[in-house]
Amino acid sequence: MSRGLHLDVYLLAFDTRSQSLQDRARAGFLVRAGALAELAHRGAAAEDAAGRVRVVSAAATADPVLDTLLAELGSRPHTWRSWIRRNREETLEAVEERLAVLGVVTMADRDPYGPVVPRRPVAMADPREALDLQVRVAGLVRGGAPVAAVPFADAVLAALAAHGHLRLVLSRHDRRAHAGRIAELTDRIADRSPGLARAVGGLNLTMVAAQGGMGGGG
């Protein structure tokens, strides 16, 4: 089992030059979508005939981010799109904590005597893991390998980077030039969950609607 789509999505959205997320609001949606896709990938969550997400297996995942999300999914019925919009900042912070535990990032300690800050700064001492992932996902979109041969998790990452307008990974030109391949990669998600594929495909519109217009998505 991989580290998890939600954690990899964070690395995709992390600008190693500025040592910060390129767009924190955008990253919240993407990480939340990645966590939901990870649960679908593991067979822990699926959609019913009405398109609402249901828990298939509530067994502990050994990942506190996913376990918390599973508990949310079991509380009430909503669509994938609705779940992407909910509690995304909390999920983003939980992913940062998880990556810190795994040693992928470091988080500054809170100063009990200093000013109150909304969040602790995050840094990545070794940027190679994030950079390699960004290059690899970009290559999946620009490359010519058969889409059917692309692993499901990689197809999800490519679709999220494209529909989430992650400029660190894909430029506007890339998205336009490879629109057909992006659609094929997104269709790979539909093989497992049509509703999730639609939610990912409409991710940028969801972000704009939820935020009342978002910058940085060029």
Backbone torsions as a table, in degrees:
resi	resn	phi	psi	omega
1	MET	NA	136.3	-179.7
2	SER	-71.1	175.4	178.7
3	ARG	-61.5	-33.0	178.5
4	GLY	131.1	137.5	-178.8
5	LEU	-61.6	-37.7	-178.4
6	HIS	-63.3	-36.2	178.8
7	LEU	-75.4	-39.1	177.9
8	ASP	-66.5	-36.7	178.5
9	VAL	-61.3	-38.9	177.5
10	TYR	-59.3	-43.1	178.8
11	LEU	-64.4	-35.7	177.0
12	LEU	-62.3	-34.9	-174.8
13	ALA	-90.6	-1.4	-174.6
14	PHE	-92.6	123.2	177.9
15	ASP	-87.4	106.7	-175.0
16	THR	-71.0	-20.7	178.6
17	ARG	-72.9	-44.3	-179.7
18	SER	-90.2	-6.0	-178.4
19	GLN	55.5	47.7	178.0
20	SER	-161.3	164.4	173.2
21	LEU	-66.2	139.8	-179.3
22	GLN	-61.0	-39.2	-179.2
23	ASP	-152.3	103.2	-173.0
24	ARG	-63.5	-40.5	179.8
25	ALA	-61.5	-44.6	178.9
26	ARG	-64.2	-42.0	-179.5
27	ALA	-61.4	-33.3	178.5
28	GLY	-60.7	-44.7	177.1
29	PHE	-63.4	-44.2	-175.4
30	LEU	-67.5	-42.9	179.7
31	VAL	-65.6	-40.4	177.7
32	ARG	-62.2	-44.6	177.2
33	ALA	-63.2	-38.9	178.5
34	GLY	-63.3	-39.9	178.8
35	ALA	-65.5	-41.3	177.6
36	LEU	-64.3	-42.1	179.0
37	ALA	-64.6	-35.2	178.1
38	GLU	-64.2	-40.8	177.6
39	LEU	-65.5	-38.5	176.4
40	ALA	-66.3	-40.7	179.9
41	HIS	-61.0	-38.0	-179.7
42	ARG	-82.1	-6.1	-178.0
43	GLY	77.9	16.4	-179.2
44	ALA	-86.6	-20.7	-179.6
45	ALA	-140.2	146.7	179.6
46	ALA	-150.8	176.0	179.1
47	GLU	-109.3	148.5	177.8
48	ASP	-90.5	-174.4	-175.9
49	ALA	-63.3	-24.9	179.6
50	ALA	-89.1	2.0	179.1
51	GLY	83.6	9.0	178.5
52	ARG	-90.6	145.4	-176.5
53	VAL	-79.6	134.9	176.7
54	ARG	-130.3	153.5	178.1
55	VAL	-83.8	125.3	178.2
56	VAL	-91.5	-40.2	178.7
57	SER	-139.4	122.8	180.0
58	ALA	-95.9	11.6	179.9
59	ALA	-62.1	143.5	-179.6
60	ALA	-58.1	141.0	-176.1
61	THR	-99.7	-8.6	-174.1
62	ALA	74.2	9.2	175.8
63	ASP	-125.9	114.2	-176.0
64	PRO	-62.3	-28.4	177.9
65	VAL	-65.0	-47.5	-179.3
66	LEU	-69.5	-38.2	179.4
67	ASP	-63.3	-40.4	177.4
68	THR	-64.7	-42.3	179.5
69	LEU	-65.8	-39.8	177.0
70	LEU	-59.3	-41.0	178.0
71	ALA	-62.6	-37.8	176.5
72	GLU	-63.7	-47.3	-176.8
73	LEU	-60.6	-32.1	-179.0
74	GLY	-79.2	-7.1	-174.8
75	SER	-83.0	-31.2	-177.6
76	ARG	-164.6	156.6	-178.9
77	PRO	-86.4	130.0	174.5
78	HIS	-146.5	164.7	175.5
79	THR	-79.3	166.5	175.7
80	TRP	-56.9	-44.4	-178.3
81	ARG	-59.4	-42.7	179.4
82	SER	-65.2	-41.5	179.7
83	TRP	-66.7	-31.7	177.7
84	ILE	-62.6	-35.4	-176.6
85	ARG	-79.2	-22.0	-173.1
86	ARG	-85.1	140.0	169.2
87	ASN	51.0	30.5	-174.3
88	ARG	-69.6	-33.8	178.7
89	GLU	-67.9	-38.9	177.7
90	GLU	-63.3	-42.0	178.3
91	THR	-65.1	-40.0	179.6
92	LEU	-62.1	-44.3	179.0
93	GLU	-65.5	-37.4	178.7
94	ALA	-66.1	-36.0	177.0
95	VAL	-65.3	-40.8	177.2
96	GLU	-61.5	-42.6	177.9
97	GLU	-62.3	-41.4	-179.6
98	ARG	-64.8	-43.8	179.0
99	LEU	-65.1	-32.6	176.7
100	ALA	-67.4	-41.1	177.7
101	VAL	-62.0	-38.7	-179.3
102	LEU	-78.3	-6.1	177.9
103	GLY	81.7	12.2	-179.7
104	VAL	-79.8	-37.2	176.7
105	VAL	-128.4	166.2	172.0
106	THR	-119.7	147.2	179.3
107	MET	-123.1	133.5	-179.4
108	ALA	-64.8	140.6	175.7
109	ASP	-68.6	146.7	176.0
110	ARG	-74.7	137.6	176.6
111	ASP	-91.0	110.3	-176.7
112	PRO	-64.2	-17.4	-179.0
113	TYR	-106.7	-2.9	-177.9
114	GLY	-92.9	-177.2	179.2
115	PRO	-66.3	151.5	177.3
116	VAL	-75.1	125.0	178.9
117	VAL	-116.1	147.4	-176.1
118	PRO	-65.1	-29.6	179.5
119	ARG	-157.4	157.7	179.6
120	ARG	-82.4	139.5	177.2
121	PRO	-61.1	142.5	179.4
122	VAL	-114.3	138.7	178.1
123	ALA	-134.5	156.4	179.2
124	MET	-125.2	107.0	-175.6
125	ALA	-64.6	-40.2	-179.7
126	ASP	-114.2	102.8	-175.1
127	PRO	-78.0	-6.7	-170.6
128	ARG	-61.7	-37.4	-177.8
129	GLU	-63.3	-44.4	178.7
130	ALA	-66.9	-44.7	-178.8
131	LEU	-63.7	-43.0	179.0
132	ASP	-61.9	-40.3	179.8
133	LEU	-66.9	-42.3	179.0
134	GLN	-61.5	-42.3	179.2
135	VAL	-66.9	-42.0	-178.4
136	ARG	-64.6	-42.9	-179.1
137	VAL	-68.0	-39.3	175.9
138	ALA	-61.1	-39.2	178.8
139	GLY	-64.7	-31.5	177.8
140	LEU	-64.3	-34.4	179.6
141	VAL	-79.4	-42.4	-176.7
142	ARG	-81.3	-22.4	-174.0
143	GLY	-75.9	173.3	-177.2
144	GLY	-111.7	8.3	179.8
145	ALA	-63.6	145.8	-179.8
146	PRO	-55.7	132.0	-179.4
147	VAL	-60.3	-33.7	-178.9
148	ALA	-62.7	-22.3	-179.3
149	ALA	-89.3	-7.7	-179.7
150	VAL	-77.2	126.6	177.8
151	PRO	-55.6	148.9	-177.2
152	PHE	-54.9	-47.3	-177.6
153	ALA	-61.0	-40.1	178.9
154	ASP	-66.9	-37.7	177.2
155	ALA	-62.2	-39.2	177.8
156	VAL	-63.2	-46.5	-179.8
157	LEU	-60.3	-43.4	179.5
158	ALA	-64.5	-42.2	-180.0
159	ALA	-65.5	-41.0	179.3
160	LEU	-66.0	-42.2	178.9
161	ALA	-62.4	-39.3	-178.2
162	ALA	-72.9	-54.1	-176.0
163	HIS	-74.8	-20.2	175.4
164	GLY	-88.2	1.1	177.5
165	HIS	53.3	51.2	176.3
166	LEU	-82.2	100.1	-175.7
167	ARG	-69.4	-19.6	174.6
168	LEU	-62.8	-27.3	-174.4
169	VAL	-104.9	-47.7	-175.8
170	LEU	-134.5	130.5	176.2
171	SER	-79.4	170.5	174.9
172	ARG	-59.7	-39.8	177.7
173	HIS	-60.8	-43.2	178.1
174	ASP	-58.0	-45.0	-177.4
175	ARG	-63.8	-37.4	179.5
176	ARG	-75.1	-44.2	-176.1
177	ALA	-66.8	-28.9	-175.3
178	HIS	-118.0	31.3	-177.2
179	ALA	-59.0	-39.3	-179.8
180	GLY	-64.4	-43.0	-179.9
181	ARG	-69.1	-36.7	176.3
182	ILE	-61.1	-41.2	178.4
183	ALA	-63.1	-40.0	178.9
184	GLU	-65.9	-41.0	178.6
185	LEU	-65.0	-38.7	177.3
186	THR	-65.8	-36.0	178.1
187	ASP	-63.4	-24.3	176.6
188	ARG	-62.0	-33.2	177.0
189	ILE	-66.7	-36.6	-179.4
190	ALA	-63.6	-25.2	177.5
191	ASP	-58.5	-31.9	-178.7
192	ARG	-102.7	-34.1	-175.4
193	SER	-155.2	96.4	-179.5
194	PRO	-58.2	-39.9	-179.1
195	GLY	-65.4	-38.6	178.0
196	LEU	-67.2	-39.0	177.5
197	ALA	-61.3	-41.8	177.9
198	ARG	-65.6	-39.7	179.8
199	ALA	-64.5	-41.0	178.0
200	VAL	-67.4	-42.4	179.9
201	GLY	-61.6	-30.9	-179.9
202	GLY	-101.1	21.3	-171.6
203	LEU	-62.3	-42.6	-177.7
204	ASN	-65.0	-40.2	177.6
205	LEU	-64.6	-37.6	177.3
206	THR	-62.1	-42.6	179.5
207	MET	-64.7	-43.3	-180.0
208	VAL	-63.1	-44.2	-179.2
209	ALA	-64.7	-41.5	-176.7
210	ALA	-72.1	-31.3	-175.1
211	GLN	-100.3	-5.5	-177.4
212	GLY	70.3	30.3	-178.3
213	GLY	105.8	125.1	-178.5
214	MET	-126.6	140.1	176.4
215	GLY	-91.5	178.3	172.7
216	GLY	77.1	12.1	-176.9
217	GLY	-105.1	13.4	-172.3
218	GLY	-46.8	NA	NA
